[in-house]
Amino acid sequence: MQSRVKDLKGLITVLVTLLYVSVFAQDRPNILVILADDLGYADLGFTGSKDIKTPNLDKLANNGVVIKNGYVTHPYCGPSRAGLITGRYQARFGMEINLTNSPYDMYNGLPLTEQTFANRLQKSGYKTGIIGKWHLGGSNTFHPNNRGFDYFYGFLSGGHSYFPDNVRTHMPLIIPGKDRPHYSANEGGYWPLTRNDKPAEFNEYLTTALSNDAAKFVANSSQPFCLYLAYNAPHTPLEAPKETIEKYRHIKDKKRRIYSAMVDEMDKGIGIVVKSLEKSGQLDNTLIFFLSDNGGPRKSGETFTNNGNFKKGKGSMYEGGSHVPFIVHWPNGNFKIRTFDGLVSALDIAKTAVEIGNGDTSGKPLEGVNLIPYLKGDKEGSPHEALFWRRKDGVAWAVRTLEGKYQKENSDQLSELFNMNEDPYEDFNIINTSSNLRKELAKLWNEWNKDNIGNIFLQANDYQKKRLKMYKDLYESLLIKAKKKETLVID
């Protein structure tokens, strides 16, 4: 009798859930998170670009809200994505490096203690998908389909070649730190794409293929959806269609010319997805976020990106590392403003999406802020008092409020302090004249950092070197054992 009552209660729960989804789900907005990869801050029309054409992103910006102080949680790819997708600072769970794609390592990935925003929305009836770059673990343990995403089309590695003809099932060995490209080939940057748990093909320029797949996903959803469209564009390798490169023939620098074509192709792809939303009548009720995972690379030999007046770029604690282009677009949101100056973090995407989607809020707390009341004008001020950064246990760190920024670029450099109201481009170090501001910011950072743990993973290159050494050591130990075996003699 008790088992029948239990079964009946379970059936009622299922029916109530289905009723809730069918009746109320359509009132909730769709959610589309579009992430660019290594995009220069000033390489879009709405952020000031004069030489790269981005009409589709400009239109989203003009009809949405441009976040002037939009930041990611880390100045390069993997950790930045970990913060974005969990809505939690990645230092909370010790992931401050770029993971490599290691298919048989069940420990090298986004820790299972963490939920993604897809996990949380999936539980409330959203159809969830990721298209593009994962970069959060290559084994089945960490596969997107096992981290809250109903659908996956893309690649697990940190980078990928853009042309189908470059795809190989086997690549010659590339020694990390010696050969170039470094880890991309060793971790699957030339492998076939994946659709859910099966190999998948693409027969056109990769950015276009990802965009077309995203357009199909948003058009064919009968329930509210959450799609994470994670482009690898315009990350290296610098590859683009010849006709698009020709469009930018006026740019003398070859790398800059190809890079510009890659940004152009990404903008076209976003236009394909937006057009699909329009055609299916879903654009008005789709909350779109657009941002980059970090600033454009500005190291020696990588000056083809433009971060505008922001100092340095990818990997840096200066503004060029984590201050990114950021758009929020939602016609049904009835936003009252067109630009927003408060401090906004990539963490806020998960918090906003989960709250407006009635997603699951159990487990580890989300650290972002719901942006919608600020964009509607119902709340004033900055969503965050302060934002924080840490690279590999504090080799580099930064804390920023509206008024000031206190930072250390690396272990060999002295800490610096900037007045962000008067000096937003970090030209004048005031650390020797503003001890009160320094102490205030230090106190904020130390309070935040006490809840972090040390980094527990190896950077992709270091990991791959250890993996190669493991194979070598294993072979040599087996060889020694083989030589010690007595020779068999038979009668």
TITORZA-583840 format. One record per residue (C-alpha): residue number from 1; x, y, z. Coordinates in nm, 4 decimals, always signed. Layout:
<rs>
R	n	east	north	up
R	NUM	X	Y	Z $
...
</rs>
This chain:
<rs>
R	n	east	north	up
R	1	+0.0000	+0.0000	+0.0000 $
R	2	+0.2799	+0.2401	+0.0944 $
R	3	+0.4594	+0.1761	-0.2347 $
R	4	+0.1376	+0.2561	-0.4279 $
R	5	+0.0958	+0.5834	-0.2367 $
R	6	+0.4600	+0.6665	-0.3080 $
R	7	+0.4111	+0.5900	-0.6783 $
R	8	+0.0939	+0.8026	-0.6852 $
R	9	+0.2741	+1.0951	-0.5218 $
R	10	+0.5547	+1.0612	-0.7762 $
R	11	+0.3057	+1.0619	-1.0625 $
R	12	+0.1315	+1.3707	-0.9244 $
R	13	+0.4678	+1.5492	-0.8961 $
R	14	+0.5475	+1.4692	-1.2598 $
R	15	+0.2028	+1.5848	-1.3767 $
R	16	+0.2257	+1.9099	-1.1790 $
R	17	+0.5701	+1.9758	-1.3254 $
R	18	+0.4464	+1.9112	-1.6790 $
R	19	+0.1450	+2.1351	-1.6197 $
R	20	+0.3693	+2.4106	-1.4861 $
R	21	+0.6004	+2.3869	-1.7849 $
R	22	+0.3170	+2.3831	-2.0395 $
R	23	+0.1135	+2.6649	-1.8833 $
R	24	+0.3724	+2.9000	-1.7395 $
R	25	+0.6961	+2.8255	-1.9217 $
R	26	+0.6163	+3.0343	-2.2265 $
R	27	+0.5781	+3.3438	-2.0098 $
R	28	+0.9454	+3.3211	-1.9231 $
R	29	+1.2015	+3.4570	-2.1661 $
R	30	+1.4371	+3.2527	-2.3752 $
R	31	+1.8000	+3.3123	-2.2827 $
R	32	+2.0840	+3.3408	-2.5345 $
R	33	+2.4391	+3.3918	-2.4096 $
R	34	+2.6802	+3.4772	-2.6924 $
R	35	+3.0483	+3.4647	-2.6036 $
R	36	+3.3297	+3.5811	-2.8310 $
R	37	+3.6844	+3.4530	-2.7809 $
R	38	+3.9836	+3.6887	-2.7427 $
R	39	+3.7941	+3.9834	-2.8889 $
R	40	+3.9574	+4.3253	-2.8664 $
R	41	+3.7456	+4.5762	-2.6766 $
R	42	+3.7556	+4.8395	-2.9531 $
R	43	+3.7063	+4.5985	-3.2430 $
R	44	+3.3289	+4.6457	-3.2752 $
R	45	+3.1380	+4.9350	-3.4220 $
R	46	+2.9561	+5.0201	-3.0995 $
R	47	+3.2854	+5.0287	-2.9063 $
R	48	+3.4548	+5.2581	-3.1544 $
R	49	+3.5940	+5.0496	-3.4393 $
R	50	+3.6347	+5.2368	-3.7671 $
R	51	+3.7858	+4.9574	-3.9742 $
R	52	+3.5828	+4.6467	-3.8768 $
R	53	+3.2146	+4.6319	-3.9719 $
R	54	+2.9788	+4.4759	-3.7161 $
R	55	+2.6249	+4.5893	-3.8116 $
R	56	+2.4445	+4.3066	-3.6338 $
R	57	+2.6130	+4.3592	-3.2997 $
R	58	+2.5750	+4.7345	-3.3391 $
R	59	+2.2015	+4.6873	-3.3901 $
R	60	+2.1754	+4.4760	-3.0726 $
R	61	+2.3695	+4.7443	-2.8876 $
R	62	+2.1555	+5.0271	-3.0226 $
R	63	+1.8331	+4.8474	-2.9324 $
R	64	+1.9566	+4.7109	-2.6014 $
R	65	+2.1782	+4.8266	-2.3179 $
R	66	+2.5522	+4.8783	-2.3533 $
R	67	+2.7313	+4.7946	-2.0297 $
R	68	+3.0194	+5.0407	-2.0008 $
R	69	+3.1887	+4.8687	-1.7061 $
R	70	+3.1397	+4.5043	-1.8021 $
R	71	+3.3988	+4.2560	-1.6781 $
R	72	+3.4781	+3.8865	-1.6841 $
R	73	+3.6175	+3.7105	-1.3770 $
R	74	+3.9566	+3.6176	-1.5222 $
R	75	+4.1756	+3.7584	-1.8010 $
R	76	+4.1942	+3.4410	-2.0097 $
R	77	+3.9799	+3.1658	-2.1553 $
R	78	+3.9191	+2.8660	-1.9283 $
R	79	+3.8820	+3.0293	-1.5860 $
R	80	+3.6744	+3.3096	-1.7366 $
R	81	+3.4333	+3.0520	-1.8802 $
R	82	+3.4208	+2.8657	-1.5500 $
R	83	+3.3099	+3.1836	-1.3724 $
R	84	+3.0565	+3.2693	-1.6404 $
R	85	+2.8949	+2.9276	-1.6605 $
R	86	+2.8704	+2.8669	-1.2843 $
R	87	+2.7948	+3.2208	-1.1728 $
R	88	+3.0683	+3.1805	-0.9110 $
R	89	+3.4232	+3.3068	-0.8892 $
R	90	+3.6398	+3.0227	-1.0194 $
R	91	+3.8867	+3.0733	-0.7313 $
R	92	+3.6127	+2.9350	-0.5050 $
R	93	+3.6738	+2.5925	-0.6583 $
R	94	+4.0407	+2.6180	-0.7522 $
R	95	+4.0244	+2.6502	-1.1296 $
R	96	+4.2576	+2.9300	-1.2338 $
R	97	+4.4253	+2.7852	-1.5428 $
R	98	+4.3391	+2.6629	-1.8936 $
R	99	+4.2538	+2.2947	-1.8811 $
R	100	+4.3621	+2.0704	-2.1624 $
R	101	+4.1229	+1.8311	-2.3355 $
R	102	+4.2139	+1.4946	-2.1823 $
R	103	+3.9496	+1.2355	-2.2758 $
R	104	+4.0404	+0.9755	-2.0129 $
R	105	+4.1112	+1.2004	-1.7152 $
R	106	+3.8063	+1.1949	-1.4901 $
R	107	+3.9494	+1.4628	-1.2598 $
R	108	+4.0671	+1.7316	-1.5016 $
R	109	+3.7557	+1.9423	-1.5520 $
R	110	+3.5000	+2.1805	-1.4036 $
R	111	+3.4531	+2.0376	-1.0513 $
R	112	+3.1352	+1.8398	-0.9995 $
R	113	+3.0673	+2.0405	-0.6843 $
R	114	+2.9562	+2.3229	-0.9154 $
R	115	+2.6298	+2.3640	-1.1081 $
R	116	+2.6126	+2.5429	-1.4406 $
R	117	+2.3356	+2.7896	-1.5213 $
R	118	+2.2130	+2.5202	-1.7608 $
R	119	+2.1777	+2.2749	-1.4682 $
R	120	+1.9689	+2.5264	-1.2808 $
R	121	+1.7423	+2.6185	-1.5740 $
R	122	+1.7040	+2.2632	-1.6979 $
R	123	+1.5299	+2.1792	-1.3707 $
R	124	+1.2648	+2.4435	-1.4342 $
R	125	+1.1683	+2.3260	-1.7810 $
R	126	+1.4175	+2.5021	-2.0082 $
R	127	+1.5617	+2.3305	-2.3122 $
R	128	+1.9353	+2.3859	-2.2756 $
R	129	+2.2126	+2.3827	-2.5324 $
R	130	+2.5734	+2.4764	-2.5908 $
R	131	+2.7140	+2.5341	-2.9375 $
R	132	+3.0845	+2.5965	-2.9889 $
R	133	+3.3778	+2.5886	-2.7477 $
R	134	+3.3611	+2.4012	-2.4148 $
R	135	+3.7148	+2.4064	-2.2651 $
R	136	+3.6020	+2.2796	-1.9242 $
R	137	+3.7124	+1.9162	-1.9338 $
R	138	+3.7407	+1.6480	-2.2022 $
R	139	+3.6324	+1.3251	-2.0322 $
R	140	+3.2756	+1.1985	-2.0205 $
R	141	+3.2570	+1.3113	-1.6579 $
R	142	+3.2715	+1.6736	-1.7651 $
R	143	+3.0942	+1.6485	-2.1013 $
R	144	+2.8353	+1.9250	-2.1547 $
R	145	+2.5555	+1.6684	-2.1737 $
R	146	+2.6472	+1.5719	-1.8180 $
R	147	+2.6675	+1.9335	-1.6970 $
R	148	+2.3118	+2.0449	-1.7646 $
R	149	+2.3072	+2.0826	-2.1423 $
R	150	+2.0480	+1.8817	-2.3341 $
R	151	+2.2285	+1.9524	-2.6606 $
R	152	+2.5912	+2.0017	-2.7595 $
R	153	+2.7466	+2.0774	-3.0963 $
R	154	+3.1052	+2.1918	-3.1026 $
R	155	+3.4406	+2.0918	-2.9582 $
R	156	+3.5741	+2.0156	-2.6117 $
R	157	+3.9193	+2.1645	-2.6649 $
R	158	+4.0349	+2.5193	-2.6055 $
R	159	+4.0670	+2.6004	-2.9741 $
R	160	+3.9841	+2.4681	-3.3185 $
R	161	+4.0792	+2.5165	-3.6803 $
R	162	+3.8124	+2.6951	-3.8846 $
R	163	+3.8220	+2.5015	-4.2112 $
R	164	+3.6851	+2.1477	-4.2630 $
R	165	+3.9831	+2.0472	-4.4755 $
R	166	+4.2094	+2.0884	-4.1714 $
R	167	+4.0243	+1.8274	-3.9658 $
R	168	+4.2258	+1.5152	-3.8857 $
R	169	+4.1598	+1.2124	-3.6680 $
R	170	+4.5334	+1.1847	-3.5969 $
R	171	+4.7861	+1.4651	-3.5732 $
R	172	+5.1668	+1.4514	-3.5582 $
R	173	+5.2999	+1.5034	-3.2068 $
R	174	+5.3575	+1.8664	-3.1104 $
R	175	+5.5787	+1.9277	-2.8081 $
R	176	+5.4206	+2.1904	-2.5778 $
R	177	+5.6364	+2.4972	-2.5366 $
R	178	+5.8620	+2.3996	-2.8270 $
R	179	+5.6480	+2.3763	-3.1378 $
R	180	+5.3785	+2.6172	-3.2494 $
R	181	+5.0834	+2.6025	-3.2308 $
R	182	+5.1464	+2.4759	-2.8778 $
R	183	+4.8655	+2.2873	-2.7040 $
R	184	+4.5932	+2.3226	-2.9679 $
R	185	+4.6956	+2.0206	-3.1752 $
R	186	+4.7655	+1.7985	-2.8754 $
R	187	+4.4268	+1.8644	-2.7210 $
R	188	+4.1998	+1.8233	-3.0229 $
R	189	+4.2050	+2.1493	-3.2136 $
R	190	+4.1997	+1.9594	-3.5424 $
R	191	+3.9666	+1.6771	-3.4432 $
R	192	+3.6129	+1.6371	-3.5829 $
R	193	+3.3390	+1.8254	-3.4026 $
R	194	+3.1008	+1.6537	-3.1624 $
R	195	+2.7226	+1.6480	-3.1605 $
R	196	+2.6167	+1.5310	-2.8166 $
R	197	+2.8212	+1.2113	-2.7725 $
R	198	+2.8906	+1.1354	-3.1393 $
R	199	+3.1339	+1.2672	-3.4010 $
R	200	+2.9897	+1.5449	-3.6159 $
R	201	+3.0878	+1.7070	-3.9415 $
R	202	+3.1010	+2.0660	-4.0561 $
R	203	+3.1313	+2.1492	-4.4236 $
R	204	+3.1678	+2.5271	-4.4128 $
R	205	+3.3640	+2.7924	-4.2266 $
R	206	+3.3381	+2.6943	-3.8590 $
R	207	+3.1906	+3.0230	-3.7335 $
R	208	+2.9161	+2.9937	-3.9949 $
R	209	+2.8534	+2.6281	-3.9083 $
R	210	+2.8108	+2.7115	-3.5399 $
R	211	+2.5799	+3.0019	-3.6253 $
R	212	+2.3617	+2.7913	-3.8555 $
R	213	+2.3315	+2.5227	-3.5903 $
R	214	+2.2341	+2.7851	-3.3328 $
R	215	+1.9727	+2.9249	-3.5721 $
R	216	+1.8154	+2.5782	-3.5997 $
R	217	+1.8221	+2.5309	-3.2231 $
R	218	+1.6370	+2.8538	-3.1454 $
R	219	+1.3848	+2.8022	-3.4260 $
R	220	+1.2903	+2.4477	-3.3288 $
R	221	+1.2349	+2.4846	-2.9559 $
R	222	+0.8788	+2.4266	-2.8324 $
R	223	+0.9710	+2.5275	-2.4779 $
R	224	+1.1727	+2.8182	-2.3383 $
R	225	+1.5382	+2.7667	-2.4191 $
R	226	+1.8741	+2.8629	-2.2802 $
R	227	+2.1451	+2.8555	-2.5454 $
R	228	+2.5118	+2.9211	-2.4749 $
R	229	+2.6668	+3.0123	-2.8112 $
R	230	+3.0391	+3.0038	-2.7394 $
R	231	+3.2277	+3.1066	-3.0517 $
R	232	+3.6003	+3.0396	-3.0800 $
R	233	+3.6187	+3.3457	-3.3066 $
R	234	+3.8290	+3.5509	-3.3292 $
R	235	+4.0782	+3.3325	-3.1353 $
R	236	+4.3774	+3.1992	-3.3270 $
R	237	+4.4505	+3.0284	-3.5613 $
R	238	+4.3962	+3.3321	-3.7820 $
R	239	+4.1787	+3.1811	-4.0547 $
R	240	+3.8963	+3.3363	-4.2557 $
R	241	+3.7296	+3.3003	-4.5980 $
R	242	+3.9349	+3.4623	-4.8752 $
R	243	+3.6483	+3.6832	-4.9899 $
R	244	+3.6052	+3.8264	-4.6406 $
R	245	+3.9773	+3.8868	-4.6032 $
R	246	+3.9661	+4.0681	-4.9368 $
R	247	+3.6956	+4.2935	-4.7941 $
R	248	+3.9594	+4.4235	-4.5520 $
R	249	+4.2394	+4.4627	-4.8038 $
R	250	+4.2749	+4.8262	-4.6936 $
R	251	+4.4301	+4.7012	-4.3669 $
R	252	+4.8048	+4.6722	-4.4253 $
R	253	+4.8916	+4.4392	-4.1376 $
R	254	+4.8180	+4.0835	-4.2592 $
R	255	+4.7299	+3.9442	-3.9170 $
R	256	+4.5000	+4.2373	-3.8464 $
R	257	+4.3373	+4.1891	-4.1873 $
R	258	+4.2551	+3.8220	-4.1221 $
R	259	+4.1473	+3.8931	-3.7664 $
R	260	+3.9105	+4.1649	-3.8923 $
R	261	+3.7572	+3.9159	-4.1341 $
R	262	+3.7053	+3.6719	-3.8454 $
R	263	+3.5220	+3.9352	-3.6417 $
R	264	+3.3158	+4.0188	-3.9498 $
R	265	+3.2200	+3.6519	-3.9950 $
R	266	+3.1208	+3.6250	-3.6285 $
R	267	+2.8995	+3.9319	-3.6654 $
R	268	+2.7358	+3.7775	-3.9743 $
R	269	+2.6801	+3.4578	-3.7778 $
R	270	+2.5108	+3.6461	-3.4950 $
R	271	+2.2914	+3.8058	-3.7605 $
R	272	+2.1894	+3.4574	-3.8779 $
R	273	+2.0818	+3.3630	-3.5256 $
R	274	+1.8943	+3.6895	-3.4650 $
R	275	+1.7136	+3.6533	-3.7986 $
R	276	+1.6050	+3.3025	-3.6966 $
R	277	+1.4672	+3.4443	-3.3718 $
R	278	+1.2799	+3.7121	-3.5659 $
R	279	+1.1394	+3.4632	-3.8155 $
R	280	+1.0130	+3.2338	-3.5380 $
R	281	+0.8605	+3.5278	-3.3503 $
R	282	+1.0847	+3.4804	-3.0472 $
R	283	+1.3210	+3.7764	-3.0621 $
R	284	+1.1155	+4.0081	-2.8415 $
R	285	+1.1051	+3.7537	-2.5614 $
R	286	+1.4666	+3.6407	-2.5830 $
R	287	+1.7116	+3.7854	-2.3344 $
R	288	+2.0445	+3.8135	-2.5180 $
R	289	+2.3802	+3.8677	-2.3534 $
R	290	+2.6889	+3.9362	-2.5623 $
R	291	+3.0440	+3.9638	-2.4284 $
R	292	+3.3986	+3.8383	-2.4799 $
R	293	+3.5750	+3.5875	-2.2555 $
R	294	+3.8656	+3.8310	-2.2071 $
R	295	+4.0429	+4.1165	-2.3788 $
R	296	+4.2291	+4.0907	-2.7066 $
R	297	+4.5855	+3.9508	-2.6984 $
R	298	+4.8446	+4.2278	-2.6868 $
R	299	+5.1690	+4.0406	-2.6246 $
R	300	+5.4703	+4.0670	-2.8525 $
R	301	+5.3736	+3.9323	-3.1929 $
R	302	+5.0018	+3.9441	-3.1028 $
R	303	+4.9155	+4.3074	-3.1624 $
R	304	+4.6474	+4.2472	-3.4243 $
R	305	+4.3682	+4.3224	-3.1735 $
R	306	+4.2645	+4.6645	-3.0458 $
R	307	+4.1635	+4.7195	-2.6830 $
R	308	+4.1261	+5.0921	-2.7340 $
R	309	+4.2650	+5.3010	-2.4497 $
R	310	+4.2670	+5.0094	-2.2073 $
R	311	+4.6158	+4.9021	-2.1098 $
R	312	+4.7583	+4.5655	-2.2159 $
R	313	+4.5267	+4.2713	-2.2918 $
R	314	+4.4562	+3.9019	-2.2451 $
R	315	+4.6170	+3.7636	-1.9301 $
R	316	+4.6722	+4.1038	-1.7702 $
R	317	+4.5325	+4.2545	-1.4518 $
R	318	+4.5151	+4.5901	-1.6299 $
R	319	+4.1802	+4.6844	-1.7826 $
R	320	+4.2721	+4.5367	-2.1207 $
R	321	+4.2613	+4.1879	-1.9690 $
R	322	+3.9078	+4.1688	-1.8306 $
R	323	+3.7146	+4.4835	-1.9321 $
R	324	+3.5076	+4.3514	-2.2229 $
R	325	+3.2353	+4.4597	-2.4687 $
R	326	+2.9008	+4.3760	-2.3040 $
R	327	+2.5448	+4.4016	-2.4403 $
R	328	+2.2112	+4.3114	-2.2816 $
R	329	+1.9188	+4.2982	-2.5279 $
R	330	+1.5579	+4.2079	-2.4440 $
R	331	+1.2708	+4.4004	-2.6090 $
R	332	+1.0147	+4.2609	-2.3639 $
R	333	+1.2360	+4.3706	-2.0767 $
R	334	+1.1236	+4.7327	-2.1223 $
R	335	+1.4674	+4.8665	-2.0354 $
R	336	+1.4634	+5.2371	-1.9551 $
R	337	+1.8297	+5.3085	-2.0253 $
R	338	+2.0663	+5.2632	-2.3197 $
R	339	+2.4011	+5.2720	-2.1388 $
R	340	+2.4826	+5.1538	-1.7890 $
R	341	+2.7879	+5.2643	-1.5879 $
R	342	+2.7608	+5.0425	-1.2802 $
R	343	+3.0049	+4.7570	-1.2209 $
R	344	+2.8765	+4.4482	-1.4027 $
R	345	+3.0328	+4.1017	-1.3972 $
R	346	+2.9941	+3.7930	-1.6128 $
R	347	+2.8730	+3.6387	-1.2859 $
R	348	+2.5547	+3.8426	-1.3266 $
R	349	+2.4519	+3.6485	-1.6360 $
R	350	+2.3864	+3.3275	-1.4414 $
R	351	+2.2126	+3.5115	-1.1580 $
R	352	+1.9892	+3.7082	-1.3946 $
R	353	+1.9037	+3.4057	-1.6081 $
R	354	+1.8233	+3.1800	-1.3126 $
R	355	+1.6069	+3.4388	-1.1375 $
R	356	+1.3964	+3.5396	-1.4368 $
R	357	+1.3744	+3.1760	-1.5475 $
R	358	+1.2674	+3.0519	-1.2026 $
R	359	+1.5671	+2.8204	-1.2061 $
R	360	+1.7021	+2.6123	-0.9221 $
R	361	+1.8862	+2.8190	-0.6603 $
R	362	+1.9930	+2.5314	-0.4346 $
R	363	+2.3521	+2.4302	-0.3755 $
R	364	+2.6480	+2.6672	-0.3857 $
R	365	+2.5294	+3.0304	-0.3873 $
R	366	+2.5351	+3.2323	-0.7071 $
R	367	+2.7610	+3.5349	-0.6648 $
R	368	+2.6188	+3.7614	-0.9318 $
R	369	+2.3355	+4.0116	-0.9243 $
R	370	+2.0085	+4.0150	-1.1188 $
R	371	+2.0646	+4.3013	-1.3624 $
R	372	+1.7053	+4.3440	-1.4788 $
R	373	+1.5886	+4.5845	-1.2008 $
R	374	+1.8898	+4.8085	-1.2748 $
R	375	+1.8244	+4.8109	-1.6492 $
R	376	+1.4542	+4.8810	-1.5978 $
R	377	+1.5420	+5.1742	-1.3750 $
R	378	+1.3807	+5.0180	-1.0664 $
R	379	+1.7157	+5.0103	-0.8863 $
R	380	+1.9864	+5.2743	-0.8876 $
R	381	+2.3593	+5.2573	-0.8278 $
R	382	+2.6086	+4.9817	-0.9025 $
R	383	+2.5154	+4.6119	-0.8839 $
R	384	+2.8531	+4.5452	-0.7187 $
R	385	+3.0473	+4.7369	-0.4580 $
R	386	+3.3637	+4.5673	-0.5815 $
R	387	+3.4873	+4.3126	-0.8363 $
R	388	+3.7835	+4.0809	-0.7800 $
R	389	+4.0460	+3.8963	-0.9798 $
R	390	+4.3108	+3.6403	-0.8899 $
R	391	+4.5488	+3.4513	-1.1137 $
R	392	+4.6990	+3.1231	-0.9943 $
R	393	+4.6832	+3.1623	-0.6156 $
R	394	+4.7620	+3.5316	-0.6237 $
R	395	+5.0654	+3.5572	-0.8525 $
R	396	+4.8575	+3.8423	-0.9896 $
R	397	+4.5503	+4.0036	-0.8363 $
R	398	+4.3172	+4.3011	-0.8580 $
R	399	+4.0185	+4.4591	-0.6856 $
R	400	+3.8070	+4.7319	-0.8405 $
R	401	+3.5382	+4.9618	-0.7038 $
R	402	+3.3813	+5.2511	-0.8894 $
R	403	+3.6338	+5.4806	-0.7264 $
R	404	+3.9591	+5.2864	-0.7357 $
R	405	+4.1556	+4.9839	-0.8492 $
R	406	+4.4362	+4.8131	-0.6575 $
R	407	+4.6365	+4.5515	-0.8437 $
R	408	+4.9542	+4.3549	-0.8915 $
R	409	+5.0377	+4.2501	-1.2474 $
R	410	+5.2813	+3.9693	-1.1634 $
R	411	+5.5211	+3.8463	-0.8970 $
R	412	+5.8046	+4.0654	-1.0257 $
R	413	+5.6047	+4.3884	-1.0321 $
R	414	+5.5135	+4.6202	-0.7460 $
R	415	+5.1458	+4.6712	-0.6657 $
R	416	+4.9699	+4.9739	-0.8148 $
R	417	+4.6722	+5.1912	-0.7243 $
R	418	+4.4557	+5.3925	-0.9622 $
R	419	+4.1763	+5.6473	-0.9281 $
R	420	+3.9230	+5.5006	-1.1720 $
R	421	+3.7054	+5.8132	-1.1769 $
R	422	+3.9848	+6.0391	-1.2933 $
R	423	+4.2153	+5.7802	-1.4522 $
R	424	+4.0118	+5.4949	-1.6085 $
R	425	+4.3035	+5.3947	-1.8318 $
R	426	+4.5458	+5.3381	-1.5428 $
R	427	+4.8146	+5.5874	-1.6374 $
R	428	+4.8960	+5.7334	-1.2939 $
R	429	+4.9924	+5.5129	-1.0014 $
R	430	+4.8816	+5.6894	-0.6797 $
R	431	+4.9859	+5.4222	-0.4319 $
R	432	+5.2275	+5.6540	-0.2517 $
R	433	+4.9700	+5.9281	-0.2003 $
R	434	+4.6449	+5.7432	-0.1255 $
R	435	+4.7058	+5.5048	+0.1633 $
R	436	+4.3443	+5.5161	+0.2840 $
R	437	+4.2098	+5.4029	-0.0537 $
R	438	+4.4742	+5.1294	-0.0710 $
R	439	+4.3793	+4.9990	+0.2758 $
R	440	+4.0097	+5.0063	+0.1881 $
R	441	+4.0610	+4.8051	-0.1299 $
R	442	+4.3034	+4.5641	+0.0374 $
R	443	+4.0452	+4.4942	+0.3081 $
R	444	+3.7800	+4.4161	+0.0443 $
R	445	+4.0111	+4.1824	-0.1452 $
R	446	+4.1279	+3.9972	+0.1665 $
R	447	+3.7679	+3.9502	+0.2802 $
R	448	+3.6805	+3.8046	-0.0601 $
R	449	+3.9917	+3.5892	-0.0877 $
R	450	+3.9468	+3.4131	+0.2479 $
R	451	+3.6707	+3.2004	+0.0940 $
R	452	+3.8863	+3.0899	-0.2002 $
R	453	+4.1002	+2.7777	-0.2289 $
R	454	+4.4302	+2.7242	-0.4047 $
R	455	+4.4476	+2.6357	-0.7716 $
R	456	+4.4256	+2.2562	-0.8073 $
R	457	+4.4879	+2.2080	-1.1803 $
R	458	+4.7811	+2.2233	-1.4205 $
R	459	+4.8018	+2.4721	-1.7053 $
R	460	+4.7441	+2.2987	-2.0399 $
R	461	+5.1092	+2.3077	-2.1521 $
R	462	+5.2399	+2.1837	-1.8159 $
R	463	+4.9752	+1.9135	-1.8056 $
R	464	+5.0685	+1.7913	-2.1513 $
R	465	+5.4388	+1.7803	-2.0645 $
R	466	+5.3606	+1.5647	-1.7600 $
R	467	+5.1370	+1.3420	-1.9694 $
R	468	+5.4140	+1.2892	-2.2254 $
R	469	+5.6573	+1.2162	-1.9432 $
R	470	+5.4125	+0.9654	-1.7941 $
R	471	+5.4016	+0.7743	-2.1240 $
R	472	+5.7822	+0.7835	-2.1459 $
R	473	+5.8312	+0.6696	-1.7863 $
R	474	+5.5777	+0.3901	-1.8284 $
R	475	+5.7479	+0.2644	-2.1425 $
R	476	+6.0947	+0.2761	-1.9861 $
R	477	+5.9810	+0.0912	-1.6724 $
R	478	+5.8167	-0.1793	-1.8843 $
R	479	+6.1297	-0.2018	-2.0989 $
R	480	+6.3461	-0.2578	-1.7915 $
R	481	+6.1097	-0.5289	-1.6668 $
R	482	+6.1102	-0.6936	-2.0087 $
R	483	+6.4909	-0.7078	-2.0152 $
R	484	+6.4989	-0.8725	-1.6725 $
R	485	+6.2730	-1.1573	-1.7757 $
R	486	+6.4431	-1.4894	-1.8224 $
R	487	+6.4601	-1.6250	-2.1736 $
R	488	+6.2224	-1.9104	-2.2286 $
R	489	+6.3904	-2.2384	-2.3210 $
R	490	+6.1788	-2.5214	-2.4572 $
R	491	+6.2610	-2.8919	-2.5086 $
</rs>
